[in-house]
Amino acid sequence: MGKVLKRAACAGLVLATAAGLFVGGALWGFREALPTPRQLLTAGAELDLCVPDPKPAFVPLAEIPLPVRGAFLAVEDSKLMERPAVNPLLQITLVALSGRRAPTGAMSQSLAHCLLSPWRGNTLAWHAAVAWTDWRLLRDLPRERLLEAYLNAVYLGRGAYGIGAAAQAYCGKAPKDLNLAEAAMLAGLPKAPAYLAAHPPLAAARRDHVLDAMVANGFVTADEAAMAKTAPSCLPPEG
């Protein structure tokens, strides 16, 4: 029994060493792409690397009402506010051993992709760098800052990046004026923005899914969701 445990310990040490070497090599290869401490701590308008010019006006979180925040959180990353920042070594090891993308939060991962977008790829080193950056974002930033940055960078179809541009493009209003149905409709678009924006009935079905998720996560009541499902869509036909 002692020999078995000793062999298992040795195997674990070898695996950990190999993973450490892989992580170090991957991060060294992306040393110029990894975000600086200043980029991380000032996450917000500087996290729009994936947003083409002309860039939309940045909308502070204080000007984004709770139903809009709740809609995106419920369907995109319901655990953002409570998920711990776990050291990415195990995630990166999973990438190295299986080639599978490391599991991570949707919003923080999206921001990691934004920061690393000039070096986008599908290599093991790329996924390791994304996992590391995702961990740094979760570890170093207030979750409200992460949410604010995500809502200003997410692509929502028809050339609209961020909640400010999308609210205007689809509903003709500022985010602070969106009602619950409109908030849920916009929150449903990131899954397939171009396709849903071109198919209003499918966007409406996705809106209803978002409303159900908001109920399940305590952002709205079942009665409020039911009423929002009967509201007309602000998604105009394309053209």
C-alpha positions in Angstrom: 0.0 0.0 0.0 2.9 2.3 0.9 4.5 1.7 -2.5 1.2 2.5 -4.3 0.9 5.8 -2.5 4.5 6.6 -3.1 4.1 6.0 -6.8 1.0 8.0 -6.9 2.7 10.9 -5.2 5.6 10.7 -7.7 3.2 10.7 -10.6 1.4 13.7 -9.2 4.7 15.5 -8.7 5.7 14.8 -12.3 2.4 15.9 -13.6 2.5 19.1 -11.5 6.0 19.8 -12.7 5.1 19.3 -16.4 2.0 21.5 -15.9 4.1 24.2 -14.3 6.6 24.1 -17.2 3.8 24.3 -19.7 2.1 27.2 -18.0 5.4 29.1 -17.7 6.2 28.5 -21.3 2.7 29.5 -22.5 2.7 32.7 -20.4 6.3 33.5 -21.5 5.2 33.2 -25.2 2.3 35.6 -24.5 4.3 37.9 -22.3 3.7 40.9 -24.5 0.0 40.2 -24.9 -0.8 39.6 -21.2 -2.6 42.6 -19.6 -0.5 44.9 -17.4 -1.6 45.6 -13.8 -2.8 49.1 -14.9 -5.0 47.5 -17.7 -6.5 45.2 -15.1 -7.1 47.8 -12.4 -8.6 50.3 -14.9 -10.8 47.8 -16.6 -13.6 49.6 -18.3 -13.2 51.8 -21.3 -9.7 50.3 -21.8 -11.2 46.8 -22.2 -12.8 47.6 -25.6 -9.9 46.2 -27.6 -12.4 44.0 -29.5 -14.6 46.9 -30.3 -13.9 48.5 -33.7 -13.8 52.2 -34.3 -15.8 54.3 -34.0 -16.2 53.2 -30.4 -19.5 53.7 -28.7 -19.8 56.0 -25.7 -18.9 54.2 -22.4 -22.0 53.7 -20.1 -21.1 53.7 -16.4 -22.7 50.9 -14.4 -24.7 53.5 -12.4 -26.6 54.4 -15.6 -27.5 50.7 -16.3 -30.6 49.8 -14.4 -30.8 46.7 -12.2 -33.2 44.8 -14.6 -30.7 45.2 -17.4 -27.8 43.9 -15.2 -29.9 41.1 -13.9 -31.0 40.0 -17.4 -27.4 39.6 -18.5 -26.2 38.0 -15.3 -29.1 35.5 -15.2 -28.4 34.1 -18.7 -24.7 34.8 -19.2 -22.9 34.4 -15.8 -25.3 34.0 -12.9 -22.4 33.2 -10.5 -20.2 36.2 -11.4 -20.7 38.0 -8.1 -19.8 35.0 -5.9 -17.5 32.8 -8.0 -14.1 32.5 -6.3 -11.0 33.3 -8.3 -9.4 29.8 -8.4 -5.8 29.5 -9.5 -5.9 28.5 -13.2 -3.2 25.8 -12.9 -5.7 23.0 -13.0 -7.7 24.5 -15.8 -4.5 25.0 -17.9 -3.4 21.5 -17.1 -6.8 20.3 -18.5 -6.0 22.2 -21.7 -2.6 20.7 -21.9 -3.7 17.1 -21.3 -7.0 17.0 -23.3 -6.9 19.9 -25.6 -10.3 21.0 -24.3 -11.0 24.7 -23.6 -10.7 25.5 -19.9 -14.0 26.1 -18.2 -14.5 29.6 -17.0 -17.0 32.3 -16.4 -18.7 33.7 -19.5 -18.2 37.3 -18.7 -14.7 37.2 -17.3 -13.6 35.0 -20.2 -15.2 37.4 -22.7 -13.1 40.2 -21.2 -10.0 38.0 -21.2 -10.6 37.5 -24.9 -10.9 41.2 -25.4 -7.6 41.9 -23.7 -5.9 39.2 -25.8 -7.8 39.8 -29.0 -4.8 41.1 -31.1 -3.2 37.7 -30.5 -6.3 35.5 -30.9 -5.7 31.9 -31.8 -6.6 28.3 -31.1 -3.3 27.0 -29.6 -2.7 25.5 -26.2 -0.7 28.6 -25.3 -3.5 30.9 -26.3 -6.0 29.0 -24.1 -3.5 29.0 -21.2 -3.1 32.8 -21.5 -6.9 33.2 -21.6 -7.3 31.1 -18.4 -4.6 33.0 -16.7 -6.0 36.4 -17.6 -9.5 35.2 -16.6 -8.2 34.4 -13.2 -6.4 37.7 -12.8 -9.6 39.6 -13.7 -11.6 37.6 -11.1 -8.9 38.0 -8.5 -8.0 41.6 -8.9 -11.2 43.4 -10.0 -14.4 44.2 -8.2 -17.2 42.1 -9.8 -19.2 45.3 -10.4 -16.3 46.5 -12.5 -16.2 43.3 -14.5 -19.9 43.5 -15.1 -19.6 47.1 -16.2 -16.8 46.3 -18.6 -18.6 43.3 -20.1 -21.8 45.3 -20.7 -19.8 47.9 -22.6 -17.9 45.4 -24.8 -20.3 42.6 -25.6 -21.3 42.3 -29.3 -25.1 42.4 -29.7 -25.5 42.2 -33.5 -26.1 44.7 -36.3 -22.7 46.4 -35.5 -23.7 47.3 -31.9 -21.0 46.8 -29.3 -22.1 47.3 -25.7 -25.4 47.9 -24.1 -25.4 51.7 -25.0 -25.1 51.1 -28.7 -27.5 48.2 -28.7 -30.2 49.9 -26.7 -30.1 52.8 -29.2 -29.9 50.6 -32.3 -32.7 48.2 -31.4 -35.0 50.2 -29.1 -34.1 53.9 -29.8 -33.4 54.7 -26.2 -30.7 54.9 -23.6 -30.1 51.8 -21.3 -31.6 53.7 -18.3 -34.9 53.8 -20.2 -35.2 50.1 -21.1 -38.1 48.2 -19.7 -37.8 44.6 -18.5 -38.9 43.0 -21.8 -36.4 45.1 -23.8 -33.6 44.3 -21.3 -34.3 40.5 -21.6 -34.4 40.7 -25.4 -31.0 42.4 -25.5 -29.5 40.0 -22.9 -30.5 37.1 -25.1 -28.6 38.3 -28.2 -25.0 37.4 -27.2 -25.6 33.7 -27.8 -26.0 34.2 -31.5 -26.2 38.0 -32.2 -26.3 38.0 -36.0 -28.8 35.1 -36.3 -31.2 36.3 -33.6 -31.1 39.9 -34.8 -32.2 38.7 -38.2 -35.0 36.5 -36.8 -37.3 38.5 -34.4 -39.5 35.5 -33.5 -36.4 33.5 -32.4 -35.2 36.6 -30.5 -38.6 36.7 -28.7 -38.3 33.1 -27.7 -34.8 33.7 -26.4 -36.1 36.8 -24.5 -38.6 34.5 -22.8 -35.8 32.1 -21.8 -33.9 35.0 -20.3 -37.0 36.0 -18.3 -37.3 32.5 -17.0 -33.6 32.6 -16.0 -34.2 35.9 -14.2 -37.0 34.3 -12.2 -34.9 31.3 -11.3 -32.1 33.5 -10.1 -34.3 35.9 -8.1 -34.0 39.0 -10.2 -37.7 39.3 -11.0 -40.9 37.6 -9.9 -42.9 35.1 -12.0 -45.6 37.7 -12.4 -43.2 40.4 -13.7 -41.7 37.9 -16.1 -45.1 36.8 -17.4 -46.2 40.4 -18.1 -42.9 41.1 -19.9 -43.4 38.1 -22.1 -46.6 39.7 -23.5 -44.8 43.0 -24.3 -44.1 43.9 -28.0 -40.6 43.5 -29.1 -38.5 46.5 -29.9 -36.4 44.4 -32.4 -37.2 46.0 -35.8 -36.9 44.1 -39.0 -33.5 44.4 -40.6 -33.2 46.5 -43.7 
